[in-house]
Amino acid sequence: MTWRSVSPRHINYRTHWQRSTVRRITRNYVRYLAIADVFLCVRRGGYANTMPREEYQTKLEGLRDDVLYMSEVVAERLRMGLDALERQDGELGEEVITGDAEINELYLELEGQCTDLIALQQPVAGDLRFIAASFKIITDLERIADLATNLGEYAKRADREVFPDVDVQRIGDDTLEMLEQAMAAYAESDPELCHAVAEADDEVDAACEAASELVVRDLIERDELREEADVEGTMRNVSRLLLTIRDLERVGDHAVNIAARSLYMIENDDELLY
């Protein structure tokens, strides 16, 4: 699969929010009118699925493309968050934080597409599983974006030199690869990739556990704590580092959720859901 490169959009978020609010109100008004029309049609003995089949398939394909686009934006934000943390780049971290508004807007737009297709077309079988999976996947993507925002916050305050032996970047790269694999499974309807993501999560969990233990062990052995140095500053850095490790582990968990929903979509198999 070919992944497009996505660059963060630099926008005036105040103006963007105002325009987005107007668009959302208008979009919802039109949507409610359409749904009301469907209910009237049903009450009069008609049927809901009035959209031509070709147009319906085009909307399904458009939903898939839009979900993949959102995943690319989220992956880019996660990559930026990791880079900001590694370089202790507060400006880049702030860019990740402010960019979250764009992802929230994408989420709301895709949520609307999913609900419209379900309400207006009454899909069944494979189409219904695809739409339901897409809705669940955009929820996981939005939460990954929130975790990337956390990394941006940590980058503005944490001192990575305090614990140089903890390889957060490697863990982050592994979770990013899991996300890309999970989205490839969704895009290509590949059940083997779904299982590969679940297997990779075991390794990420083990790496996160080992990293957390290393932080605690290193902290216990530090002479500066016994010498009453900057204990408060050290503890803040420890806390942020442990939170970073936890958030990366959660990114991996959300990638597994995406793989699980994709597997259910592809094969009606709920093996990875529970």
N, C-alpha and C positions, 0 to 999 in steps of 0.2 A: 504494500500500500504506500502511496506517495503522500507524505505529510507536508502541507503548506507551512511555510515559515510565517509566524504571526508576530508582528511588532506591536508593542503597547500603543494604544491610541492616546494622544495628548489632547485633552479636551477641557473646556471650561465646565466643571462639574455642577456649578450652580445653574448655568443656562441649560446644561444637559438634563439636569434633574427636572427643571421646569417643563422643558419640551417633552421629556419622557412621561411626566405626569399627565400632560394633555393627551399624548398619544395613547397612554394606557386607559384613560377614562373613555376616550373615543372608541378604542378597540373593544373595551368591555361592553359599551353601550350597543355597538353593532352586534357583538356576540350574543348578548342577551336577547336582542330582537330576533336574531336568527334562530336561537333555541326556542323562543316563544312561538315562532312560526312553525317549527317542527312539531311542537306539542299540539298546536291547532290542527295541523295536517293529520296527525295520528287520531285525534278526537273525531275528525270528520271521515275517518276510514281510510285515510291515505297512508303513506309510509315515509320514513325519514330519509332513506338513502336515495335522494334525488340527484346527487352529483354524478355526472358521467364517470364511467369506470376509469377512463384515461386520466381525467382530471384528479380523481381520487388517488391513483397510483403516483401521479406527479407530486401530490401533497405528501404522500408517504416518503417518497424519495427526498423531497425537500426537508422533511423533518430529520431524516437520517443525516443529510449534509449539514444541517444546522447544529445538530448534536455534536458531530465531529468537529465543526468549527469551534464550538464552545470548548470542547476538550483541548483543542490546540491552544486557545487563549489561556486556559487554566494551566496547562503544562508549561507554557511560557512564563506565567506568573510564578509557578513553583520553581522553575529554573532561576528566575531572577531573585527569588527569595533566598535560595541556596547560595547564589553568587554574592548577594549582599551580606549574608552571614559569614561566608568564608573571608571576604575582603574587609569586613566590618565597615561596609559602605552605607552610611545612614541615609544618603540621598537616594540611593537605589532602593533601600528599604522603604522609604517614604513613597517612592513611585509604585511599589507593589501595593502599598496600603491604599493609595488614592485610586489605583486601577480596579479595586474591588467593585466599585460602583458599576463599571461596565459589565462585569460578570453577573451582578445581580439583575441588571436590565436584560441580559441575554436569557437568564433563567426564567424571568417572568414572561418573556415573549415565547419561549419554548413551552412553558407550562400552558400558555394559552393555546398553542397549536395542538398540544396533546388533548386538552379538554374539548376543543372544538371537534377534533376528529372522532372522539368517542361519542360526544353528544349528538353530533349531526349525522354521523355515518353508521353508528351502531356496528362497529367492526366485530368480527368473530374469528375464532381459531388463531391462525398465525398472525394475522394483522393486529388482532387485539393484544396478543403477547408482545408484538413489536412495539406498539404504542405504549403499553404499560411499562415495558422494559426501558424505553426511552425516557419516560417520566421519572422512573426511579434513578436512572443513570444521571440525569441532569441534577437531581438532588444531591447525589454523591459528588458530582463535579463542583457544585456550589460550595459544598462543605470542604472539599480539598482547597478551593480558592481561599476560604476562610483560614485554613491552616497555613497557607502560603503567606497570608497577611500577618499571621502570628510571627512567622520567620522574619518578615520585614520589621516588625516591632522589636524582636530580639536583636536584630542587626544594629539597631540604633543605640542599644544600651550595653550589650554583652561584650566581654573581653575574651576573645577566642584564645589568646596566648596563655590564659590561666591554666587550661587543660589541653596542651598541644597533642597529647597522645590519643585523644578521642576523635576518631575519624567520622565526624558527622557528615562530611561531604560524600563519602562512599555510601553511607546509608541512604542519603538523599538521592544519589544517582540510582541506587537500586530501586527505590520507591518510584522514581520517575520512569524507570524502565518498565516497572509493573503497570503503571498507569497507561503507558503507550501500548503495551501488549494487550491490556484489557480493552482498550478502544479499538485496536486492530481486530480483536476477536469479535467485537460488535459490528465493525464495518464489513468484515469479510465472512461473518457467520462461521467462525472457526472454533469448534468445540475443544480442540487440542490446546489452543492458546488459552482458553478459559482455565483448563486444568493446570497449565504451566504457571499461570499467575497465582493460583492457589498454592502450588508447591513453592514458588519463590517467596511467598509470604512467611513460610516457616523459617526460611533463612533470615529474612529481615527481622522477624521477631527475636530470633536468637542473637542477632547482631545488636539489636536495641537493648536486650537484657545484659549482654556482655558490656556494652558501653556504659550503661547505668551503673553496673557493679564497679567498673574501672573508675568512674567519677567518685563514687563513695569511698572506695579503697584509697584513692589518691588523696582525698580530703582528710581521711583519718590520719594519714602518714605525714601531713604537712606540719613542719615545725612552726610556721608563722602563726598557726592557730594557738599553739601553746605559748608563743611569745607575745600574744596580745597585739598582733599587727592589725591590718585592716580586716578584721573578722567579718564585719557587716558587709563590706564590699565583696569579699570572697564568697560569702553565702549567697549574695544576690546573683553572682555569676554561676554558682553551682545550680541554683534554682532555675535560672534561664536555660542552662545547658540541659538539665534534666527535662524541662518542658519541651525543648527542641527535639530531644530524642523521642519523647512521648508523642509529639505531633507528627513526626515522620512515621512512627509506627502506625498512627491513625490514617495517614495517607495510604499506607499499604493496605490497611483494612478496607478503606473505601474502594481501592482498586480491585480487591477481591469481591466486594459487593457488585461492582460493575461487571466483573467476569461472571459472577453467579447469575445475574440478571440476563446477561448475554446467552449463557448456556441454556437457561430456561426458555428464552426467546427462540433459540435455534432448534432445540431438541425436546422441548417441554419436559426438561429434566431439572428437578429441584435439588439435586445432590449437593450443590455448593451453597444453597440458600440458608441452611441451618447448621 
